[in-house]
Amino acid sequence: MKAPPMLVFKGVPKNHLENKLSKIKVVLENKIFVTCQHNAWVNSNVFIKWLNTIWFRTYPFRQINDSILYFDKAPSHMIKELDTLFQNNNSEFRLIPPGLTSLCQPLDLCINKPSKDALRAKYREFCVTWKNTKKPTPDRAYNNWVYKIWWSNIISEETIKTSFKKGGIILNLDSSEDYKFMWPKQQDFLILVEDIPNKKEANND
């Protein structure tokens, strides 16, 4: 199943723009979440907010006693309280080794490209309609575009399942689905998923 997306806009956290965006209908309905960051990047604060507002909530896709989150070793993910956060919320995580994100991370494999292509199409349609005389606003255009794209069949549940198999995360243990995994090229060093690192290792990355 799908988790609601979170959009990161350029702006001051908890300031005017974020307050304005938080009052949009699709945001109030928890169909999407919004936040602001000075450079529109996912830093550690944004990552923690995503965990607390989306992953640690009891959505149907996450059985509270049996959930694992896979993510890479981006600096924003390597926070000191990572172990404690997951332990306190009855969840676990696994790290994708450096250099293998494009091979193992489901979003990169099947989901990001069709989402971005659909978003570009919405933007082009907007430009043609207004003959380049207007700019899309975050509160009206972007939120509605992402909402319509994400909750449509462009990203189906079957696509999500396929992405986890291509990344080698949920393959059958009897090797019957190994052909679905996007194996690295012969020269690549193969490590699928690392064990949970201890805090000392995480803080040194």
Beta strands, then each sheet from edge to edge (+ up, - down):
strand 1: 6-10
strand 2: 33-37
strand 3: 68-72
strand 4: 92-96
sheet 1: 1+ 2+
sheet 2: 3+ 4+
end
